[in-house]
């Protein structure tokens, strides 16, 4: 089965006008090729949403530490508690016993 080039070209000429061909090329260009294509826009939107979630998480962390700083500035007992628990500090007349709980 041979394809005749003239029949194929005639078929294309009769079915496809210049306007339709231009429109098809334009749509393909907009969707796939252009730097502002629909596919790129979807990728950029996903990246923007990801970055917004990261910003929200960082803001929550910053708020936590700001509250913690205010607690430390206002209550000296919290400073002493943290020094004892995290840094194993004690007063000169105290003994420290570390209990290691093994499960």
DAJO-V459122 format. One record per residue. N is the residue number from 1. SS is DSSP state (2 for helix, 1 for strand, 0 for the rest). PSI is psi in radians with two decimals (999 if undefined). NEAR is the number of other ideal C-beta (glycine too) atoms within 12 Angstrom. Layout:
# DAJO-V459122
N;SS;PSI;NEAR
N;SS;PSI;NEAR
This chain:
# DAJO-V459122
1;0;1.90;3
2;0;2.51;7
3;0;2.28;9
4;0;2.17;10
5;2;-0.64;10
6;2;-0.66;11
7;2;-0.71;12
8;2;-0.80;14
9;2;-0.69;13
10;2;-0.73;12
11;2;-0.80;13
12;2;-0.72;16
13;2;-0.67;14
14;2;-0.59;11
15;2;-0.48;12
16;0;2.05;17
17;0;2.99;12
18;2;-0.67;11
19;2;-0.77;10
20;2;-0.70;15
21;2;-0.78;15
22;2;-0.76;13
23;2;-0.74;14
24;2;-0.77;17
25;2;-0.71;17
26;2;-0.78;15
27;2;-0.76;16
28;2;-0.72;16
29;2;-0.80;16
30;2;-0.72;18
31;2;-0.72;17
32;2;-0.65;16
33;2;-0.74;15
34;0;2.63;16
35;0;-0.36;13
36;0;0.61;15
37;0;2.91;17
38;2;-0.68;18
39;2;-0.78;17
40;2;-0.67;17
41;2;-0.71;17
42;2;-0.75;14
43;2;-0.77;15
44;2;-0.69;16
45;2;-0.71;14
46;2;-0.71;14
47;2;-0.68;14
48;2;-0.76;14
49;2;-0.70;14
50;2;-0.79;14
51;2;-0.61;14
52;2;-0.69;14
53;2;-0.70;14
54;2;-0.71;14
55;2;-0.75;14
56;2;-0.72;14
57;2;-0.73;14
58;2;-0.67;14
59;2;-0.69;14
60;2;-0.75;14
61;2;-0.75;14
62;2;-0.74;14
63;2;-0.72;14
64;2;-0.84;14
65;2;-0.59;14
66;2;-0.71;14
67;2;-0.70;15
68;2;-0.73;17
69;2;-0.75;15
70;2;-0.66;13
71;2;-0.76;17
72;2;-0.60;18
73;2;-0.57;12
74;2;-0.51;12
75;0;1.94;14
76;2;-0.39;12
77;2;-0.56;12
78;2;-0.67;19
79;2;-0.77;19
80;2;-0.74;17
81;2;-0.77;15
82;2;-0.72;17
83;2;-0.69;17
84;2;-0.79;17
85;2;-0.81;14
86;2;-0.57;11
87;2;0.08;12
88;0;0.68;13
89;0;2.69;15
90;0;2.92;15
91;0;2.81;10
92;0;-0.52;7
93;0;0.28;6
94;0;2.67;11
95;0;2.55;9
96;0;2.28;15
97;0;2.14;8
98;0;2.15;10
99;0;2.05;6
100;0;1.99;6
101;0;2.00;5
102;0;2.31;4
103;0;999;3
